[in-house]
């Protein structure tokens, strides 16, 4: 796939544009803290590609139009107890973390359901454009701690600046604006207003050490910009466990602040619950009147096993009534297969053993770096062939996206490297509602993450991936035969 600007470019121009792009990123907060040289008071620009990456216009528009349908679908899934139980009945027995989350959910349901029936979901649906089907295919649906909405909103403007500096202002009309930061922040404000206690706060639940700090803090700043009267506080799960309390009226308090909304930027990985105190804090939070983003039911609805079950014939129809909407959702599903110890699961197992290069093996984890790919699948599956642990994984067809070239710009590297890359589109939206009613349902923005074409995982912080923006083109340009 041809890049948006013919590459390579002359070294002198590359050096000039790279320096300008780095400075723009540093001056506009497109930054992260470095893991290997952590300094609370120092930032480096986040890895990015120099030019926006081509993506087919019609498929991008399809993804945008689908987001509110997917928001509704996942909201309804999260409120179907029987469906969640059936999806996760094997997983919760063998995956300890998912089992603990389920126990929190079951406790809440056994007490008559959540005290606070309203929830706010800040969601992101991720896609590759697939050369085989000539359409987008969903990689996953994120219901917790969906990141990079802020910094990629700012990166769009950086890319427009770089493209103009390269003398190609004619391309700017095909680089769509990105309102993810404003939209996601607006969703949290809307939930705070529904809580209707002016002195209450929005709580950002954060890691003990935050590397992706700008993506979080700019949401905080944007909330204050849109609604100066709201106060944002940042606490860890451990701090919640040590100092938070739930009063008789079920209101949640910490350090003198009543919490109206809990926005979880952590809590999605076992490492973030080092002791029972953190689990107790999660349960207290779920029992409270605070509006959760996400609630425990949203969190469980985002597991890979639920994604796999939804791909089965007849399952989307359980939640959506409009035939056109059902077809549009089913069209984005790629092959998703159970590995349970039954006839269907055994068939999937044998297919993966015989052709591992065709699949990706996924556990019930968020945060990246957990999947198994290619040649590693066979020995991994053989190791757990007769174990119940198999039930904790799903198998997904490996999607083949188009390869293009771009310059990857990383902190500490003097010269940008021209590399072969593939890109993953993320579409952001939010939904506010309860079991019976959806009050607000919106698409708010997008992001693009680009990684080296020959690697499996593309973590931005790990050095294999970079932040990116969309450059819209006709589909025929994307997959050259």
Buried (B, 14 or more C-beta within 10 A) or exposed (E): BBBBBEBEBEEEEBBBBBEBBBEBBBEBBBBBBBEEEEEEEEBBBBBBBBBBBBBBBEBBEBBBEBBBBBBBBBBBBBBBBEBBBEBBEBBBBBBEBBBBBBBBBBEBBEEEEBBBBBBBBBBBBBBBBBBEEEBBBBBBBBBBBBBBBBBBBBBBBBBBBBBEBBEEEEBBEBBBEBBBBBBBBBBBBBBBBBBEEEEBBBBBBBBEEBBBBBBBBBBBBBBBEEBEEBBBBBBBBBBBBEEBEBEEEBBBBBEEBBBBBBBBBBBBBEEBBEEEBBBBBBBBBBBBBBBBBBBBBBBBBBBBBBBBBBBEEEBBEEBBEEEEBBEBBBBBBBBBBBBBBEEEBBEBBEBBBEEBEBBBBBBBBBBBEBBBBBEEBBEBBEEBEEEBBBBBBBBBBBBBBBBBBBBBBBBEEEEBEBBEBBBBBBBBBBBBBBBEEBEBBBBBBBBBBBBBBEBBEBBBBBBBBBBBBBBBBEBEBBBEE
